[in-house]
Amino acid sequence: MFKPVNRYIIVDIPEENSQETASGILLPEDYNPKKEKYITVKVCDWAKDVRFGGALTENHEIIVDRKMIEEITINNKKISMILDNYVIGITETF
């Protein structure tokens, strides 16, 4: 088990599978469409010292700067993390 510290949040990044367009045209494998600067991710776990930790819950969605997501591999498992500085907002559930 991995527990984040130092204001890090473990997130789950949604899969982006866009090799086919809405019109059904298959795109080349090396084609990389322009990605938005910000992405919505799900919260998995967070450090005790995250500045807004009281507002987080597991599976809560937050909006983060895509380029600041850090990925590490521990025991052949990829973990995506982001520092609380790069969280732009927290979505509300209705």
Sequence and secondary structure as in RCSB ss.txt:
>XXXX:A:sequence
MFKPVNRYIIVDIPEENSQETASGILLPEDYNPKKEKYITVKVCDWAKDVRFGGALTENHEIIVDRKMIEEITIN
NKKISMILDNYVIGITETF
>XXXX:A:secstr
     TTEEEEE      SB TT  B  TT      SEEEEEEEEE TT TTGGG  TT EEEEEGGG EEEEET
TEEEEEEEGGGEEEE    
